[in-house]
Amino acid sequence: MFDNPQDAQSVMFPVMMLIIVPFLLAFTVVNNPGSTLGLVGSMLPFAAILVIPARMLLIDVPVWQFAVAFLVNFVTLYLVILLCGKIYRFTTLMTGKSASWKEIYKWL
């Protein structure tokens, strides 16, 4: 979607927030792993990867919570791969040029 690294860096903030927010959430959960915030955070896409291991170290997490976290992340990963494949197919393979945000929104 981007021709040079400078353009790619301009949209890295939302992607970095998908890493930073779960990291901070995992530190919050360490203080009270059985809290509602810990339970919800362990089942959110992208956050469960960091929150579930933090909770598992401190308390016994029920199997159903681990299974839900796994399924949520697996389905999210599958959908993200499909979405990225569709964007790549329409932008690079069909048109040969990078697409704008407006074009990507239209294709979705």
Buried (B, 14 or more C-beta within 10 A) or exposed (E): BEEEEEEEEEEEEEEEEEEEBBEEBBEBBEEEBEEEBBBEBBBBBBBBBBBBEBBBEBEEBEEEBBEBBEEBBEEBEEEEEEEEEEBEEBBEEEEEEEBEEEBBEEEE
